[in-house]
């Protein structure tokens, strides 16, 4: 036992200390080949996501928020130059189209009559003016919301003497330029869903109007100026008379722009361009990519139809080079801090 304490254990400790010291020296002054590489040089690789071109179906439904509003009142305009003779209606009264509201006494000056008496003198006689009455009719059916003319009041053609509020309602909303690209053909109907209202219904008198430069108030004809941004493209659709609604209700307008089945489909993020023509980055057999022009068809804001330029199974980059990659929710954050998601993002940045 004394021998072990005197010789064996000290020798073991010396051997262990020497082994540890040797290991530390090797780590400090003789690193392995992998560890000897420059730590400032990145060793990872960035791989562009790639997807195959495949057949699919695109349903091109353009959905936008809208507001229910009463149809604008129609003005009652004078149809002659003269003075108001009789008023046959009063404000607040319900009228039918064609009802007489008031009439106008119109005096037409006649040409002077020249006669010659027995002495040969020419006598000029001014006949009495011709009296006629121009009736002013209700242009539409509704409630006479105002009637401001009074008997004896002078009026001229086109003067507004009242307003008739129709009993009808419309739903309207603003259509963005990007959404207009998706409507390749002029639609004639839309599906309307009233928030917390009746079941969805179809309106068949859909109109899409953009005010012309210099138009009064920057509004489309018939636009009352509420519910949509002035100066932009407005979608308007009349609500059937058998549907009960109230002005100010929120609504959703869904315009069917068509459906394409069994067509080549790629994500909009893979295409630079969004209407008629575009560019994709096709993956070549050696792994490199090349720009390839394509012809575009229908889009739903997330996917887009490829009419020509690619074949089923071709491999392309999922994102346009330099574009911001969406997060897991399909949204991107712009430099100004704004966030765009899904179909709101520019197709092919």
Backbone torsions as a table, in degrees:
resi	resn	phi	psi	omega
1	UNK	NA	-40.6	178.4
2	UNK	-63.8	-34.8	179.8
3	UNK	-66.2	-41.3	-179.5
4	UNK	-63.3	-44.0	-179.7
5	UNK	-68.3	-32.9	-174.2
6	UNK	-81.1	-35.6	-172.9
7	UNK	-120.0	-49.6	-169.3
8	UNK	-67.4	-54.2	-176.6
9	UNK	-62.0	-43.1	176.1
10	UNK	-60.7	-37.2	179.7
11	UNK	-64.7	-41.6	180.0
12	UNK	-62.0	-42.8	180.0
13	UNK	-63.3	-39.9	-179.7
14	UNK	-63.9	-41.0	179.9
15	UNK	-63.9	-42.8	-179.9
16	UNK	-64.5	-44.5	179.5
17	UNK	-62.2	-40.4	179.9
18	UNK	-64.8	-39.5	-179.9
19	UNK	-65.3	-42.0	179.0
20	UNK	-64.5	-44.8	179.8
21	UNK	-61.5	-41.4	179.2
22	UNK	-62.4	-42.0	180.0
23	UNK	-64.0	-40.9	179.9
24	UNK	-65.9	-40.0	178.4
25	UNK	-63.8	-40.7	179.8
26	UNK	-64.6	-43.8	179.3
27	UNK	-63.6	-36.6	-175.2
28	UNK	-78.1	-40.1	-170.5
29	UNK	-115.9	-8.9	-178.6
30	UNK	-135.8	67.8	179.8
31	UNK	-68.9	159.8	178.9
32	UNK	-72.3	169.4	-178.4
33	UNK	-60.4	-41.2	-179.2
34	UNK	-65.7	-38.2	-177.7
35	UNK	-76.1	-18.7	-176.7
36	UNK	-79.3	-8.8	-179.6
37	UNK	-68.0	156.1	-177.9
38	UNK	-66.9	120.2	-178.5
39	UNK	-68.6	-15.0	-179.9
40	UNK	-83.9	-7.9	179.6
41	UNK	-96.3	118.6	-179.0
42	UNK	-66.5	142.8	-179.5
43	UNK	-106.0	-9.2	179.4
44	UNK	-78.8	164.7	179.1
45	UNK	-126.3	139.5	177.7
46	UNK	-94.6	121.5	-178.4
47	UNK	-111.0	123.0	178.1
48	UNK	-70.1	130.2	176.1
49	UNK	-62.5	136.1	-178.7
50	UNK	-124.6	146.6	-179.4
51	UNK	-137.1	151.1	176.3
52	UNK	-86.9	148.7	173.1
53	UNK	-74.3	132.6	-175.7
54	UNK	-138.5	163.0	176.7
55	UNK	-80.0	145.0	179.9
56	UNK	-164.0	-173.3	-179.3
57	UNK	-123.9	135.9	177.9
58	UNK	-119.9	123.6	173.8
59	UNK	-106.3	112.3	-172.9
60	UNK	-92.4	78.5	176.0
61	UNK	-101.6	121.6	176.8
62	UNK	-96.6	118.3	-177.7
63	UNK	-114.6	132.0	179.9
64	UNK	-144.1	151.0	178.4
65	UNK	-74.7	149.2	179.3
66	UNK	-141.6	176.6	-180.0
67	UNK	-136.4	136.0	175.6
68	UNK	-79.8	135.4	178.4
69	UNK	-147.9	149.6	176.2
70	UNK	-65.7	141.3	177.5
71	UNK	-62.1	143.3	-175.7
72	UNK	-63.4	149.7	178.1
73	UNK	-67.2	149.3	179.4
74	UNK	-104.0	129.6	-178.0
75	UNK	-71.8	148.2	172.6
76	UNK	-98.7	119.6	-173.5
77	UNK	-115.7	144.9	179.2
78	UNK	-66.8	144.9	-177.5
79	UNK	-110.7	6.8	180.0
80	UNK	-155.4	171.1	177.2
81	UNK	-106.6	120.8	-179.2
82	UNK	167.8	-144.9	179.3
83	UNK	-123.5	146.8	179.1
84	UNK	-65.6	128.9	-178.8
85	UNK	-94.7	-65.1	-179.8
86	UNK	-131.2	146.5	175.7
87	UNK	-111.3	124.0	-173.0
88	UNK	-105.3	-1.7	-178.6
89	UNK	-138.8	172.2	178.6
90	UNK	-142.0	157.6	-178.7
91	UNK	-58.5	140.2	-179.3
92	UNK	93.6	-9.0	-178.0
93	UNK	-82.2	142.6	175.0
94	UNK	-84.7	129.4	-177.4
95	UNK	-126.1	157.0	174.9
96	UNK	-102.2	157.4	177.5
97	UNK	-60.1	128.8	179.4
98	UNK	96.8	-8.1	176.5
99	UNK	-63.7	143.9	178.1
100	UNK	-80.7	125.4	-178.5
101	UNK	-97.8	-43.2	174.8
102	UNK	-162.2	167.9	176.0
103	UNK	-127.1	162.0	-174.9
104	UNK	-121.3	129.3	176.1
105	UNK	-83.2	117.3	-176.2
106	UNK	-111.7	121.1	177.5
107	UNK	-102.7	121.6	179.5
108	UNK	-106.6	119.0	-179.8
109	UNK	-71.1	129.1	-179.3
110	UNK	-91.9	158.9	178.7
111	UNK	-68.4	140.1	177.2
112	UNK	-60.9	148.7	-179.6
113	UNK	-108.0	125.9	179.2
114	UNK	-102.2	131.1	176.4
115	UNK	-131.2	159.3	179.1
116	UNK	-119.4	125.5	-179.2
117	UNK	-82.0	-173.5	-175.1
118	UNK	-66.0	-24.9	-179.1
119	UNK	-87.0	-3.6	-178.6
120	UNK	91.2	3.6	179.4
121	UNK	-79.4	137.8	178.6
122	UNK	-85.2	126.2	179.7
123	UNK	-112.9	125.7	178.7
124	UNK	-100.5	123.3	-179.6
125	UNK	-117.1	130.2	178.4
126	UNK	-94.5	108.9	179.7
127	UNK	-66.4	160.6	175.4
128	UNK	-66.4	145.5	179.7
129	UNK	-64.5	152.6	176.0
130	UNK	-79.4	130.1	-179.2
131	UNK	-103.6	125.5	173.0
132	UNK	-132.5	165.3	-178.3
133	UNK	-125.8	122.7	178.3
134	UNK	-99.8	118.9	-179.1
135	UNK	-85.7	143.6	176.6
136	UNK	-109.9	120.1	-175.1
137	UNK	-103.9	157.6	174.9
138	UNK	-70.0	122.4	-177.7
139	UNK	-71.7	-26.3	178.6
140	UNK	-142.9	170.4	173.4
141	UNK	-86.7	144.9	179.3
142	UNK	160.8	-157.2	179.8
143	UNK	-103.9	129.7	178.5
144	UNK	-73.7	92.6	-173.9
145	UNK	-72.5	-25.1	175.4
146	UNK	-155.1	147.1	174.1
147	UNK	-147.8	105.4	-168.3
148	UNK	-103.0	-3.1	-177.7
149	UNK	-78.2	150.9	178.8
150	UNK	-128.5	149.7	176.3
151	UNK	-56.9	134.4	-178.6
152	UNK	89.8	-7.6	-179.4
153	UNK	-74.4	136.1	177.2
154	UNK	-79.6	135.5	179.9
155	UNK	-136.7	160.3	175.8
156	UNK	-125.7	164.1	-179.9
157	UNK	-58.5	128.3	177.9
158	UNK	94.9	-10.8	178.0
159	UNK	-62.9	137.2	179.2
160	UNK	-84.8	122.7	-179.7
161	UNK	-112.9	-0.7	-179.4
162	UNK	179.2	178.6	178.9
163	UNK	-138.3	141.8	175.6
164	UNK	-118.1	122.1	178.8
165	UNK	-91.7	119.4	179.5
166	UNK	-72.7	156.0	179.7
167	UNK	-83.2	9.2	-173.6
168	UNK	-98.2	162.3	179.0
169	UNK	-128.4	156.9	175.4
170	UNK	-135.3	161.0	172.3
171	UNK	-118.9	135.6	-177.3
172	UNK	-138.0	156.9	177.8
173	UNK	-157.5	170.5	-178.5
174	UNK	-97.5	137.4	-179.8
175	UNK	-109.4	120.8	-178.0
176	UNK	-76.7	159.8	177.8
177	UNK	-58.2	-38.3	178.6
178	UNK	-61.9	-39.5	179.5
179	UNK	-69.9	-31.4	177.9
180	UNK	-64.9	-34.0	176.9
181	UNK	-61.1	-31.4	-177.5
182	UNK	-76.9	-16.8	178.2
183	UNK	-96.9	86.6	-176.0
184	UNK	-69.0	-29.1	178.1
185	UNK	-120.3	153.0	-179.9
186	UNK	-70.4	114.4	179.9
187	UNK	-74.6	156.8	179.7
188	UNK	-117.3	-8.3	-179.8
189	UNK	-149.1	165.7	179.6
190	UNK	-150.9	158.7	175.0
191	UNK	-99.0	130.6	-176.7
192	UNK	-114.5	130.1	174.9
193	UNK	-120.2	117.7	179.1
194	UNK	-89.0	126.6	179.3
195	UNK	-61.1	125.3	-178.6
196	UNK	55.1	33.5	-178.8
197	UNK	-122.1	-154.3	-178.4
198	UNK	-69.9	177.3	179.2
199	UNK	-63.5	153.2	178.2
200	UNK	-54.8	143.7	-179.2
201	UNK	-137.3	166.5	-177.9
202	UNK	-109.1	133.7	171.9
203	UNK	-110.3	140.1	-172.8
204	UNK	-110.1	2.8	-180.0
205	UNK	-112.4	45.4	-178.3
206	UNK	-66.1	135.9	175.4
207	UNK	-131.1	141.6	175.8
208	UNK	-123.0	115.9	-174.1
209	UNK	-127.3	141.2	173.3
210	UNK	-124.0	121.8	-177.1
211	UNK	-62.6	139.8	177.5
212	UNK	-75.4	156.0	177.1
213	UNK	-59.4	128.7	179.8
214	UNK	90.4	-1.1	178.9
215	UNK	-66.3	145.6	-178.5
216	UNK	-58.8	131.9	175.0
217	UNK	63.3	5.4	-179.3
218	UNK	64.0	26.8	-178.6
219	UNK	-116.1	156.8	174.5
220	UNK	-76.7	155.9	178.9
221	UNK	-57.2	134.7	179.6
222	UNK	83.5	-2.1	179.5
223	UNK	-82.4	124.3	-178.2
224	UNK	-81.1	-6.5	176.8
225	UNK	88.4	10.8	177.7
226	UNK	-123.7	148.9	173.9
227	UNK	89.6	-10.4	178.4
228	UNK	-150.1	157.4	-175.7
229	UNK	-72.4	130.2	179.5
230	UNK	-67.0	142.5	177.5
231	UNK	88.1	-10.2	179.4
232	UNK	-101.1	179.8	178.2
233	UNK	-78.5	129.8	-174.8
234	UNK	-116.1	133.4	172.2
235	UNK	-99.4	129.8	-179.3
236	UNK	-135.8	137.9	-178.3
237	UNK	-144.5	129.0	-179.7
238	UNK	-73.6	140.8	179.2
239	UNK	-91.0	129.8	-180.0
240	UNK	-55.4	148.6	-175.6
241	UNK	-66.1	-21.8	-178.5
242	UNK	-87.9	3.1	176.8
243	UNK	-101.7	124.8	-178.4
244	UNK	-87.8	120.3	178.6
245	UNK	-139.7	171.5	178.3
246	UNK	-135.9	146.8	-178.7
247	UNK	-61.5	134.8	178.9
248	UNK	100.7	-10.0	179.0
249	UNK	-66.8	143.8	175.5
250	UNK	-80.5	147.8	-178.3
251	UNK	-144.1	164.6	174.4
252	UNK	-121.9	127.0	-179.8
253	UNK	-104.5	123.2	178.2
254	UNK	-117.3	115.8	-179.0
255	UNK	-105.7	121.0	180.0
256	UNK	-81.4	113.6	-179.3
257	UNK	-95.7	1.6	178.4
258	UNK	123.6	173.4	-179.3
259	UNK	-142.4	132.7	178.8
260	UNK	-119.5	121.9	-177.5
261	UNK	-112.9	147.0	176.6
262	UNK	55.5	48.6	178.6
263	UNK	-120.0	161.2	177.1
264	UNK	-70.4	129.4	-173.9
265	UNK	-131.6	136.9	173.3
266	UNK	-135.9	160.5	175.5
267	UNK	-65.8	148.0	177.7
268	UNK	-63.7	-23.9	179.9
269	UNK	-67.7	-17.8	-177.2
270	UNK	-89.7	-4.6	-172.8
271	UNK	-117.8	132.1	170.7
272	UNK	-93.6	111.4	-171.6
273	UNK	113.5	155.2	-175.7
274	UNK	-138.4	-3.8	-178.3
275	UNK	-142.1	127.4	174.9
276	UNK	69.0	-59.2	-179.2
277	UNK	-130.6	156.6	179.3
278	UNK	-161.5	-177.4	179.4
279	UNK	-133.1	134.9	172.4
280	UNK	-121.3	163.7	178.6
281	UNK	-108.2	102.7	-177.5
282	UNK	-83.8	141.5	180.0
283	UNK	-90.1	124.6	-179.8
284	UNK	-86.3	165.9	-179.2
285	UNK	-57.5	-30.9	-178.7
286	UNK	-84.7	4.7	177.2
287	UNK	95.5	-12.5	177.6
288	UNK	-80.5	171.3	-179.4
289	UNK	-123.8	157.5	175.5
290	UNK	-139.5	148.6	175.4
291	UNK	-71.6	136.0	179.8
292	UNK	-134.5	120.9	178.1
293	UNK	-70.9	142.6	-179.6
294	UNK	-135.6	158.1	173.9
295	UNK	-101.0	130.1	-173.9
296	UNK	-101.8	149.9	176.7
297	UNK	-120.7	-130.1	-175.6
298	UNK	-74.3	150.7	176.7
299	UNK	-140.4	151.0	174.7
300	UNK	-110.0	10.7	-179.8
301	UNK	95.3	-20.5	178.2
302	UNK	-114.2	-42.2	176.6
303	UNK	-120.1	159.2	-178.2
304	UNK	-139.9	144.5	-179.0
305	UNK	-81.0	135.9	174.6
306	UNK	-104.2	109.7	-177.7
307	UNK	-79.6	-34.3	178.1
308	UNK	-159.2	158.8	179.0
309	UNK	110.8	-19.0	178.2
310	UNK	-135.8	162.3	177.2
311	UNK	-123.5	159.6	179.2
312	UNK	-59.9	126.9	179.4
313	UNK	97.5	-12.8	177.0
314	UNK	-59.0	144.7	-179.5
315	UNK	-100.4	131.0	180.0
316	UNK	-135.5	162.4	173.5
317	UNK	-68.7	139.6	-178.9
318	UNK	-73.0	-24.5	-178.0
319	UNK	-129.1	144.7	174.9
320	UNK	-64.5	132.9	179.6
321	UNK	-54.9	132.2	179.9
322	UNK	88.5	-9.4	-179.9
323	UNK	-78.4	155.4	177.8
324	UNK	-77.9	127.7	-179.4
325	UNK	-77.9	128.7	179.0
326	UNK	-64.8	155.3	177.0
327	UNK	-81.0	-170.0	-175.5
328	UNK	-64.2	-19.7	178.8
329	UNK	-94.5	5.6	-179.5
330	UNK	78.1	22.0	-177.5
331	UNK	-115.9	153.9	175.3
332	UNK	-127.7	148.8	177.0
333	UNK	-103.9	120.7	-179.4
334	UNK	-78.6	170.9	-178.0
335	UNK	-63.5	-29.0	-179.6
336	UNK	-84.9	4.3	178.7
337	UNK	92.6	-9.4	179.5
338	UNK	-74.4	154.2	-177.2
339	UNK	-119.1	133.2	176.6
340	UNK	-122.0	139.1	-176.7
341	UNK	-130.6	147.4	170.0
342	UNK	53.5	-128.2	-175.6
343	UNK	-68.8	-12.4	179.4
344	UNK	-75.4	-18.2	-176.5
345	UNK	-75.0	147.2	177.1
346	UNK	-62.5	127.9	-175.5
347	UNK	-78.4	112.9	-178.8
348	UNK	72.9	75.2	-177.6
349	UNK	-68.3	NA	NA
